[in-house]
Amino acid sequence: MSDMEASHVLISVEGGVGRIRLNRPRAIHALTPAMVEIITQALLAWRSDDAVLAVMIDHAPAPDGDPKLSRGFCAGGDIALIANSAKADCVEAERFFFHEYRMNHLLFVYDKPIVAFMDGITMGGGVGIAAPSRYRVATERTMFAMPETGIGLFPDVGGGWFLPRLPGRVGAWLAVTGARIDGADALSIGMASHYIESERLEGVKAQIIADPVRLPAILDPASTQPPPAKLDALRGDIDRLFASDRYEDILAALRADGSDWAQKQLDLLATKSPQTLKVALRQLAEGAIFTDFADNMRNEYRIAHHVIRRPDFVEGVRAVIFDKDNAPQWSPATAEAVTDDLVQSLFAPLPPEQEWTPLPALGERP
């Protein structure tokens, strides 16, 4: 690991708080393999450190306060690395997913309280850090999304567990459309546990460092009433029109509805990979019935293993990330052409030696 890579996450212990500060501002703190390793090792070390009573995850201030470099908590994972690996032998991509998912699982089962500050852009891999944390603070700057279907991927990093457990069909809507919601919306659906204005965050963090035992007693009174959640007005339409786990049924319901909002959803869905839209709906349906987060992560690793070998992922990254022409040529191109057999193949178990497992220190559920 180079010094530059090591600097992308700042690890410290202040008072009784283990601090994890994402520090890759020019990439909106997108996670690299080195960052995942640093976070995981810090969390493991603090598990047995009696001096660490709580963990705080946020992003470091931008250099010189540059607003262009202060846009987010974490924009996702290192998509370029994953895509370049997918063009070759997929080894680096698989290694990244394997260890990132172990980090997600570690956060979920961690026995000390973790608070994540979702101040700014919180997407993809950033959701994978925040969602498993016991406390999740949104602000007026929060922009939350799982946009993976737009690049031929799927809402991973635990999305199969968290999204179907949101109220009604909001999770399915977020998964397939990649819709962006704000901090008030995130609080309204339970994705955030608290809402605090961004200008007050540093004071709240200082209080937590001074007395980490009182972490919830500090967050609760600091949390304020956000503006009305815009998402609340859409919930009825979302629950009605995205009710099915079958993508063709959703399309039919939207077309039959005929409203301007329904047409906007159809236009949005038309930009997504039909293959991964079907994958996401099945992923959430299966995730909803898992009783162990590790089982969900194993399922997502299987999907990741298969999906990166399909053409849509490399093509989606080309169109959205590399060439930025936003004109991906999906294969298959239509929902009807994505057969049940194709979807089934993307959920197939792996050989035992290739399956995902939790960190050895955590073990499997008895």
C-alpha positions, 0 to 999 in steps of 0.5 A, spaced: 500 500 500 502 506 497 503 512 502 498 516 497 493 510 498 494 510 506 492 517 506 485 516 503 482 514 510 484 517 516 484 513 522 485 515 529 482 515 536 480 521 540 477 520 547 473 514 547 471 514 539 475 510 534 474 515 528 474 513 520 475 519 516 474 518 508 479 522 505 479 522 497 475 528 496 477 529 488 473 522 487 468 524 492 471 519 497 469 513 493 472 506 496 478 503 493 481 496 495 486 500 500 481 504 503 476 497 505 482 494 508 484 500 512 477 501 515 476 493 516 483 493 520 481 499 524 474 496 526 477 489 528 483 492 532 477 496 536 473 490 537 478 488 543 480 495 545 476 497 551 479 504 550 474 505 544 467 505 546 464 508 539 466 509 532 464 515 528 465 515 520 465 521 516 469 524 511 475 529 512 474 537 510 476 538 503 483 542 502 482 549 503 475 548 504 474 548 496 466 547 495 467 543 489 471 538 493 466 538 499 460 535 495 459 528 499 460 523 504 462 517 499 460 516 492 461 509 491 466 504 490 472 504 485 468 503 478 473 504 474 478 499 477 472 494 477 470 495 470 477 494 467 478 488 471 471 485 468 474 487 461 480 482 463 480 476 468 475 479 473 480 477 479 481 484 482 474 486 481 472 479 485 477 481 490 474 488 491 467 485 492 469 480 497 473 484 501 468 490 501 462 485 502 466 483 508 467 490 511 459 491 510 458 485 514 463 487 519 459 494 520 452 490 521 454 485 526 459 490 530 458 490 537 460 497 539 455 503 536 457 506 530 455 513 527 455 515 520 454 522 518 451 522 511 453 529 509 452 530 502 453 525 496 451 518 499 451 513 494 453 505 492 459 504 496 457 510 501 450 506 503 454 500 504 458 504 510 452 508 512 446 503 512 449 498 517 451 503 522 447 503 528 446 511 527 445 514 521 445 522 520 442 525 514 443 533 513 440 538 508 446 536 504 444 529 503 443 526 496 442 518 497 441 513 491 443 506 489 444 508 482 447 501 480 442 499 474 444 505 470 451 502 469 449 494 468 450 493 476 445 492 481 444 495 488 449 491 492 453 492 499 447 490 502 442 493 498 438 486 498 437 486 505 436 494 507 432 496 501 426 491 501 425 493 509 424 500 507 416 502 508 412 499 502 415 499 495 420 504 496 426 500 496 424 497 490 423 503 487 430 506 489 433 500 486 430 500 479 430 507 478 436 509 482 432 515 484 436 520 488 432 522 495 434 528 500 436 527 507 428 529 509 426 523 505 432 518 508 429 520 515 422 519 513 423 512 510 428 510 516 434 510 512 437 515 516 436 515 524 437 522 525 437 529 521 442 534 523 443 541 520 450 540 517 453 547 520 452 543 527 455 537 525 462 539 528 459 541 535 455 534 535 462 530 533 465 534 539 460 532 544 460 525 542 468 525 542 467 528 549 462 523 552 461 517 547 457 513 552 452 518 551 452 518 544 444 516 543 443 522 548 447 527 544 444 525 537 437 525 539 436 532 542 441 535 536 436 532 531 431 537 528 425 537 524 427 537 517 423 540 511 417 536 509 419 529 505 417 530 498 417 522 498 411 522 502 407 525 497 409 519 492 409 513 497 402 511 494 404 511 487 410 508 488 406 502 492 401 501 487 405 502 481 411 498 483 408 493 487 410 487 483 417 483 483 416 482 476 419 488 471 414 487 466 408 488 471 411 494 473 412 497 466 405 495 464 402 498 471 406 505 469 403 505 462 396 504 464 397 509 469 398 515 464 400 520 469 406 525 468 409 522 474 408 515 471 411 517 464 417 520 468 419 513 471 418 509 464 423 514 461 428 513 467 427 506 467 428 506 459 435 508 461 437 502 465 439 495 463 433 491 463 438 485 465 440 488 472 433 491 473 430 484 473 436 482 477 435 487 482 427 485 483 429 478 484 435 480 489 430 484 493 425 479 493 430 474 496 433 479 501 427 480 504 426 473 506 433 472 509 434 472 516 442 472 516 445 478 513 451 474 511 446 470 507 444 476 503 452 478 502 453 471 500 447 472 495 450 478 492 457 476 491 454 470 487 450 476 483 457 480 482 461 474 480 456 473 474 454 480 472 461 483 471 462 477 466 456 479 462 456 485 457 452 490 460 456 492 466 462 494 462 458 497 457 454 501 462 461 504 465 463 505 458 457 510 457 456 513 463 463 513 467 468 513 461 465 516 455 459 519 458 455 519 452 449 516 456 447 511 450 449 504 453 447 499 448 444 494 453 444 486 451 439 484 451 436 490 449 429 489 452 425 486 458 422 481 454 429 478 451 431 477 458 429 470 460 428 467 466 434 462 465 438 468 464 436 471 471 437 464 474 444 463 471 446 470 475 444 467 482 447 460 481 452 458 487 459 458 486 464 452 487 465 452 495 472 455 494 469 461 491 463 462 495 463 469 499 464 468 507 465 473 513 471 475 516 474 469 520 474 473 526 466 473 526 465 466 523 458 464 521 452 464 524 451 457 528 
